């Protein structure tokens, strides 16, 4: 049996990068699942309360979804308000 030569620095780097990429892919999938769970929960809470509607991302900050309550659009993040 002939022993295999030790891996080159480039092969080692590629293996490390593949491993890191796989780990990042796993984390991305987990984060995507978590976002869907949070969106479903938020819509469920809004539906149960009956007086809040969840809409699209805030026009001003884009960091939160706008809520509609009592004829008013409201961003819980930047406190943007506008009548509907």
KEKE-3310 file (N, C-alpha, C; in steps of 0.2 Angstrom, whole numbers, plus 5000, padded with zeros to 4 digits):
npx = (5004:5003:5007:4997:5001:5004:4990:4990:4993:4983:4973:4970:4965:4954:4946:4943:4936:4925:4919:4916:4907:4896:4892:4888:4877:4869:4866:4859:4848:4842:4839:4830:4819:4816:4812:4801:4793:4792:4785:4773:4768:4767:4757:4747:4745:4740:4728:4721:4720:4712:4711:4722:4731:4744:4755:4765:4783:4790:4789:4798:4809:4811:4814:4805:4788:4774:4760:4742:4731:4716:4713:4726:4742:4757:4773:4782:4796:4803:4793:4785:4771:4755:4739:4727)
npy = (4994:5011:5026:5040:5057:5071:5083:5097:5115:5122:5113:5110:5123:5124:5114:5118:5130:5125:5118:5129:5136:5126:5126:5140:5139:5130:5138:5149:5143:5139:5152:5157:5148:5152:5166:5164:5157:5167:5177:5171:5169:5183:5187:5179:5183:5196:5193:5186:5197:5205:5219:5224:5225:5217:5224:5229:5232:5245:5262:5272:5267:5253:5243:5236:5228:5237:5242:5242:5251:5256:5264:5270:5269:5262:5261:5251:5252:5264:5273:5279:5287:5287:5292:5281)
npz = (5000:4996:5004:5005:4999:5011:5013:5003:5007:5000:4998:5011:5014:5005:5010:5023:5020:5013:5024:5032:5024:5023:5036:5037:5028:5035:5046:5040:5035:5047:5052:5043:5045:5058:5056:5048:5058:5067:5060:5057:5070:5074:5065:5070:5083:5080:5074:5084:5093:5086:5083:5077:5062:5052:5041:5027:5026:5035:5028:5031:5039:5037:5045:5052:5051:5047:5057:5058:5066:5073:5062:5059:5053:5060:5065:5075:5077:5072:5076:5066:5060:5052:5045:5039)
capx = (5000:5007:5004:4995:5005:5000:4987:4993:4990:4978:4968:4967:4961:4947:4942:4941:4931:4919:4916:4913:4901:4891:4890:4884:4871:4864:4863:4855:4842:4839:4837:4824:4814:4814:4809:4794:4789:4790:4780:4767:4766:4765:4750:4742:4743:4736:4722:4718:4718:4706:4711:4728:4733:4751:4755:4771:4789:4790:4792:4804:4815:4812:4816:4799:4782:4769:4754:4737:4726:4711:4714:4732:4748:4761:4780:4785:4803:4805:4787:4782:4763:4751:4732:4725)
capy = (5000:5017:5031:5046:5062:5075:5088:5104:5120:5124:5108:5111:5129:5122:5109:5123:5135:5120:5117:5135:5137:5122:5129:5146:5137:5128:5144:5153:5139:5140:5159:5158:5145:5156:5171:5162:5156:5174:5181:5167:5171:5190:5187:5175:5188:5201:5190:5185:5203:5207:5226:5226:5222:5218:5225:5229:5235:5253:5266:5276:5264:5247:5238:5233:5229:5242:5239:5246:5250:5262:5269:5273:5265:5263:5257:5250:5253:5271:5276:5282:5286:5290:5289:5277)
capz = (5000:4995:5008:5002:5002:5015:5009:5002:5010:4996:4999:5017:5014:5002:5015:5028:5017:5012:5030:5034:5019:5025:5043:5036:5025:5040:5050:5036:5035:5053:5053:5038:5048:5063:5053:5046:5064:5070:5056:5058:5077:5074:5062:5074:5088:5077:5072:5090:5096:5082:5081:5074:5056:5051:5034:5024:5029:5036:5022:5033:5042:5034:5050:5055:5048:5049:5060:5057:5072:5074:5056:5059:5052:5065:5065:5082:5077:5072:5078:5061:5060:5046:5045:5033)
cpx = (5004:5003:5002:4999:5000:4996:4991:4990:4983:4972:4965:4963:4954:4943:4939:4935:4924:4915:4912:4907:4895:4888:4886:4877:4866:4862:4858:4848:4838:4836:4831:4818:4812:4810:4802:4790:4787:4785:4773:4764:4763:4758:4745:4740:4739:4729:4718:4715:4712:4706:4717:4729:4740:4751:4763:4777:4787:4793:4798:4810:4817:4814:4811:4793:4777:4763:4748:4732:4722:4713:4721:4738:4753:4767:4782:4792:4805:4799:4784:4775:4760:4744:4731:4720)
cpy = (5006:5022:5037:5052:5067:5080:5094:5109:5123:5119:5109:5117:5128:5118:5114:5127:5131:5119:5123:5137:5133:5124:5135:5144:5134:5133:5148:5149:5140:5147:5160:5154:5149:5163:5170:5160:5163:5178:5177:5169:5178:5190:5184:5180:5193:5199:5189:5192:5206:5215:5228:5222:5223:5219:5224:5232:5243:5257:5270:5272:5257:5241:5234:5233:5234:5239:5244:5245:5257:5267:5272:5268:5267:5259:5257:5251:5260:5275:5281:5281:5290:5287:5286:5280)
cpz = (5000:4999:5003:5004:5006:5011:5009:5006:5007:4997:5006:5018:5011:5007:5020:5026:5015:5019:5033:5030:5021:5031:5042:5032:5030:5045:5046:5036:5041:5054:5049:5042:5054:5061:5051:5052:5067:5066:5057:5065:5077:5071:5066:5080:5086:5076:5079:5093:5093:5080:5079:5067:5054:5043:5031:5028:5029:5030:5024:5035:5039:5039:5054:5050:5051:5052:5059:5063:5072:5068:5056:5058:5057:5064:5072:5083:5078:5074:5072:5061:5054:5047:5039:5029)
residu = (UNK:UNK:UNK:UNK:UNK:UNK:UNK:UNK:UNK:UNK:UNK:UNK:UNK:UNK:UNK:UNK:UNK:UNK:UNK:UNK:UNK:UNK:UNK:UNK:UNK:UNK:UNK:UNK:UNK:UNK:UNK:UNK:UNK:UNK:UNK:UNK:UNK:UNK:UNK:UNK:UNK:UNK:UNK:UNK:UNK:UNK:UNK:UNK:UNK:UNK:UNK:UNK:UNK:UNK:UNK:UNK:UNK:UNK:UNK:UNK:UNK:UNK:UNK:UNK:UNK:UNK:UNK:UNK:UNK:UNK:UNK:UNK:UNK:UNK:UNK:UNK:UNK:UNK:UNK:UNK:UNK:UNK:UNK:UNK)
# end
